[in-house]
Amino acid sequence: MADASIENAGLLIVDKTPGITSHDVVARCRKIFNTRRVGHAGTLDPMATGVLVVGIERATKLLGLLSLTTKSYTATIRLGAATDTDDREGQIISRGPVEAITDEAIDVAVAELTGDIQQVPAKVSAIKVDGRRAHALVRTGADFDLEARPVTVSRFEIRDRRRVDVAADDADPGGTFLDLDVEVDCSAGTYIRSLARDLGAALGAGGHLTALRRTAVGPFTLEHSRTLDDLAENPRLSLTIDEAALLSFPRRDIDDDEAESISQGRWLRPIGLTGIHVAVDPSGQAIALIEEKGRRASSVMVVRPATLR
């Protein structure tokens, strides 16, 4: 007999709206799907929108195995001011002129930030410093530095450039800025706000992020996504656990006897595959995620244990 944790298991590709945290999304999904078994992969800041991968029921076990090593974003970088958070939610800490910045200078600076680079994360990131999150330390006024880390920016393209005049008010002295709409493909661990900061520094004007939208995480894109309001009106998965496994991993077809064995925790005969594969029975169901090591193809995660089949 099928178990509810399998029948209702799968992934939600949520199109996160601005102003809420990834944890807020998880809390909403728990209410919408009436279950505590909800988790997410790849945190998005409150300011950011776009793709957030959420696991429901048994699919939460998939989250740590998914290949989410590549990410894509659209963003707006504002040149002419640097902030203490490297985005528009922070306080301006320096300003610089933008009138003399040429398209050629921007293109050269962008090229320097493309490829395999060393990047210092923003201090409002979730990186741990002496056991505490950097963003939490910043709020205490602590003075610390983060070390540069290797990241890969495989695409960094300027889609639009425009001058922006901001009127002064009580909170902001205003000024003239240069806004760049960009598209970025990068490795996991790359901070787009750090690209904004470093681009502004290279051009001598300062820079920060004013908008950020994640358009893809691994194989999951905005085409798969739905907003929380849509989900509240019509609670349904973006991908069943079978669809998610088949989209995320190469496939190995197995027969019924092999399916019975792997569902009971036994191992299969290796056939020369590398990396994690999804073992699929004759009916098209994902039975387990398996990986070959030596003379065994052992389960990394049993999707459908014998007790649930």
N, C-alpha and C positions, 0 to 999 in steps of 0.2 A: 504493500500500500504506500502510495506517495506521501511524503511528509510535507506539512505546510511550509517548513523552512526551505524546502526545495521548490515547491509549487510557487511560492511568492518571492523566491530569491532572484536577484539580478542587480543591475546597475541603473542608477539614475544619472543622466548627464544633465546637470542643472545649469541653467543660464542665470548665474547669480546677479542680482541687482545691486546697485551701490548702497553703501550705508549699513550693511550687515556683515557679520563675520562668517567664516566657514562653520564655526560651531553653531551659530544661529541657524544656518541652513540645516545642519544635522538635527537640531531640536525641532524645527518645523517638519522635517521628513518623518521623525518619530511619531509626531501627532497625526500626520496625514496617513501614514501606513500602519498606525497603531502597533508599533513594535519598538522595543528597545535596541534591537540588533541593527544599528545603523552606524556607518563610519564613512570617512571621506579620505581622499588621497589628493595631495597637492593643494596646500592652503592658498586661499586668495585673501588679500587685504580688504578691509571694508571699502576702500575707495574703488577697488577694481571690480570689474564685471566679467561675465563670461563663463567659460567651461569649468565646472567643478564636478569631479567624479565622486559619486556617492554609492556606497554598497548597502544593499538591503538583505536582511536575513543571512543565509549561509554565504552569500556573495561578499560579505565583509572579509572573509578569509582570502578572497582573491586580491584584495587591494594591495597587499604588500608584495604580490608576485607580478602584478601588471607591469609591463614595460612602458613606463611613463618618462622615458629619458629625454624625449624631445617635446618642446612646447613652442607655440606660436602666439604672437600678440599683435594687436594694433595699439598704438599709443600716441599721445601728443606730448612733445617735449617743448618746454618754454625756455628760450634763451634770453638772458638779460638779468637773471636773478638766481641765486642759490639759496636753498632753504636748509634748515637743520634736520629735516627728515628726507630730503631729496625729492619731495613731492609737494603738492599744493596745500596739504594739510599742515605743513610746518611753518615756522617763522622764517622770514627772509633774513639771511645773515650777511649777504653781500650782493652788490649789484655791479653790472658792467654794461658798457655800450654795445649796441647791436648794429648801429647804422653802417659800420664799415665791414661787417661780416659778409663775405662774398659766398656765392654758391660753390665756387671752387674750394674755398677754405672748409666749408661744411663737408663737401665730398671727401676731401683728404682726411679730415678728422674722423668721419664715419668709417672710412677704409681702415684706419688705425685701430678701430674698435671692432673690427670684423675678423672672424677666424678664431684661432686658439689664442686666448688672451688671459692675462692675470687680472682679476677683478676684486676690489675691496667691497664687501657687502655693505649695504646701508646699515647705519647703527640702529634703525628701527626694525631690523630683520629678526627672525626667530632663532638665529644662531646663538648657541650657548657660550657664555663667558663665565668661567669658574662656576658652572652649574646653574647659571641663571640666564634667561633669555635676554638678548641684547636690548630688545625694545623695552623690557621691564627695567633694565639698568639705566637706560636713558632717562626714564621718568624720575629716577632718584637723584639725578644730577651727577651721577658717577662719570669720571673721566676715564675712558678706555679706548683702545684701538683694536680694530679687527684686522687680521692678516689677509693678504690677497690670496685668492684661490683660483685655480685654473678652471676656466669655463670655455665653452665654444659658442660663438655667435656665427651661425652658418649663413644667415641673411640679415642684413640691416639696411633697409631701403627707405629713402625719403619719398613719400607720396605727394606731399604738398608743403609749401612754404608760404607764410604770410606774416606781414607786420601787424601787430596788435597794439593799439593805444588804449591803455587802461586809465580811466579817470581816477583822480585822487579822492579818497574819503577818509573817515576817521580812523579806519583800520589799516589803510594802505596808501602810501604816497603816490601810487600809480606810476606811470611811465610808459615807455615804448619797449615792446618785446618782439621777439621773433619766434613764432610758433611753427614747429615742424611736426607734421603727421607722418608717423613711421610704421613700418611693418618689420617684425623681428621674428626669426626662427632661431631657437637656441637650445642649449642643453639644460637639463634640470639643474637648479642651483644658480642660474643666471638671474641677476636682479636688473630689471628694466630701469628702475629708478637710478641705479648706479650708472647705467649707460647714459642716462640724462645728465647726471652729475658730471661724469667724466667728459662728455661731449662739450658741455658748457665750460668746463675748466680748460679744455684744449683750445677753445676759441676765445678764451680770455673774457668771457661775459658772465659765466655762471649759468647753471641750467638746472631745471627740475621738471618733474613729471606732473602734468595736469590732468591726464586721462589715461586709463589703462584697461584694455579688454583682452582677455585670453580667448583665442579663437580655436585652439586645439591643444590637447594633451595626449601624446602618443597617437593612437588611432581614433580617439574620440574628439569630435568636432562640434561646432555649433549646430550642424545639421541634425545631430542626435539629441540636441538639448531642448529642455522645456523650462519655463519659469516656475517658481513656487506657486504662484497664483493659478497657473494652468494645472499644476499637479493637484492643488487643493480641490479644484472643480472636477478633475478626472484623474484620480490616483491610478496610475499604471506605470510600469517599468519602461525605461528607455530600451533596455536590452535584458532579456532573460539571462539566467546564468549560463545557459548553453550558448546563446548568441554572443555573450560577452567573452566566453572562453574561446569560441571559434574565431572571433574578430581579433583577439589579443595574442593567440598562440598558434604556431603551426600545428597541423592535424596529423594524428596517427589513427588509422582505422583499425579496430580490433574486433574479434569475433565474440560470441556470447560467452564462451568459456573463459576467454581472457578478461572479459568484463567482470565476470563473477570473481575471478582471482584477484584482480586489482581492487575491486570494491571491498574485498575482505582483507586488504592490506598486504597481499602477497605481491611478488614482483613478476615482471614480464621479461621475455627474451629481448635483448637489445637488437636493433636492426641498423645501427650506424647513424643515428640521429644526434645532433648536437643541440644543447640548450633545452629549455622546458617546452614540452609538447602537450597537447590535449588529446587524451585517448577517447575515441568516440565509438560507441557500440553500433551494431547494425541498424538500430532504430533512430540514430542521429543524436543520441543523448551523450553529453559529456560525462564520462565516468570518473576521470581523474586527470590531474596534471602530473606528468611523469618526466623524469630526467634520467638519461643513461649514464651509469658510472661503472666502468669495468664490465663485468659479466651480467649486470642487472640493469633493468629499466624500472626504477622504483618510483613510487608516488611521492610527489612534493606536496600535493593536496588531493585528498579523495573528495571529489565533488559529490558523488553519490555513494556513500558507504552502503554495505550490504543491508544494514539495519533500516535504511531509508528507501531501498529499492522495492 
